[in-house]
Amino acid sequence: MKLIIAIIQPEELPAIKEELLKRSIHKFTVTNARGQGKEIPVQEVYRGISHEITLLKKVRMEIAVNDDFVDPAVEAITTVAKKDGEKGRGKIFILPIEECIRIRTGETGKDAIG
């Protein structure tokens, strides 16, 4: 069992979600995040005052999968997010999961992830 954490650009979320669903990966969590990569800080004007925005909008996806679904999940994300010559496409982290428990039924391990 693995936990895949992907930090992606917000505009890529709908296409990545569609790719995951095509690969029978239906369960994931999405949260808004702010972060700094190698991007150049953005200048914004608010009430006539210029501000440098260094923490840019990102999306954090968390996908808990059995080992058989790690490669398809990573392929779904990279198929959409990978664009040649552009910086700041995001990162994918893959972590081991020690245990998973489904609260409703008490199932554990691979059965709980589904």
C-alpha positions in Angstrom: 0.0 0.0 0.0 1.3 3.4 -0.9 0.3 7.1 -0.4 0.8 9.2 -3.5 1.0 12.9 -2.8 1.0 15.1 -5.9 1.5 18.9 -5.9 0.1 20.1 -9.2 -1.1 23.3 -11.0 -4.8 24.0 -10.3 -5.8 24.2 -14.0 -4.6 20.6 -14.5 -6.9 19.1 -11.9 -9.9 18.3 -14.1 -7.8 16.5 -16.7 -5.8 14.6 -14.1 -9.1 13.6 -12.4 -10.4 12.3 -15.7 -7.1 10.3 -16.4 -7.3 8.7 -12.9 -10.9 7.7 -13.5 -10.0 6.1 -16.8 -7.4 3.9 -14.9 -10.1 2.8 -12.3 -8.6 5.1 -9.6 -11.7 6.6 -8.0 -10.7 7.5 -4.4 -8.5 10.5 -3.8 -8.5 13.7 -1.8 -7.9 17.2 -3.1 -6.9 20.3 -1.1 -5.9 23.8 -2.0 -2.3 24.6 -1.2 0.2 27.5 -1.6 3.8 26.9 -2.3 7.0 28.2 -3.8 9.0 26.4 -6.4 11.4 27.8 -8.9 8.8 30.1 -10.3 9.5 33.8 -10.5 7.5 35.7 -7.9 4.3 37.3 -9.3 3.6 41.1 -8.9 0.0 41.9 -8.0 -1.6 45.3 -7.2 -4.1 45.5 -4.4 -5.7 48.9 -3.6 -3.0 50.7 -5.5 -0.1 49.0 -3.7 2.2 46.5 -5.5 2.8 43.2 -3.7 5.1 40.4 -4.5 3.4 37.1 -4.3 5.9 34.3 -3.6 3.5 31.6 -2.5 1.5 30.6 -5.6 -1.7 28.6 -5.8 -1.2 24.8 -6.1 -3.4 21.7 -5.6 -2.4 18.8 -3.4 -3.8 15.4 -4.4 -3.5 12.5 -2.0 -4.2 9.0 -3.4 -4.0 5.9 -1.3 -3.6 2.8 -3.5 -2.6 -0.8 -3.4 0.8 -1.5 -5.0 -0.7 -2.6 -8.3 -2.2 0.9 -8.8 1.0 3.0 -8.1 2.3 3.1 -11.7 -1.1 3.8 -13.3 -1.7 6.7 -10.8 1.7 8.2 -11.5 1.2 7.8 -15.3 -2.2 9.5 -15.1 -0.7 12.5 -13.3 2.4 12.8 -15.5 0.5 12.3 -18.8 -1.4 15.5 -18.1 1.1 17.6 -16.1 4.2 16.9 -18.1 4.9 19.7 -20.6 8.3 20.1 -22.2 10.2 23.3 -21.6 8.0 24.6 -18.8 9.1 25.0 -15.2 6.9 24.4 -12.2 4.9 21.4 -13.3 4.8 20.0 -9.7 6.1 17.0 -7.7 4.9 13.5 -6.9 5.9 11.8 -3.6 5.3 8.1 -2.9 5.2 7.0 0.7 4.6 3.6 2.2 1.4 3.1 4.2 1.8 0.9 7.3 -1.9 0.3 7.9 -5.3 1.3 6.6 -8.6 0.8 8.5 -12.0 1.4 7.0 -14.0 3.0 9.8 -17.5 1.8 8.8 -16.6 -1.9 8.5 -13.4 -2.3 10.4 -11.7 -3.8 7.4 -7.9 -3.4 7.3 -5.0 -3.5 4.8 -5.6 -3.9 1.1 -9.3 -4.6 1.6 -9.8 -1.2 3.3 -8.2 0.8 0.6 -10.4 -0.8 -2.1 
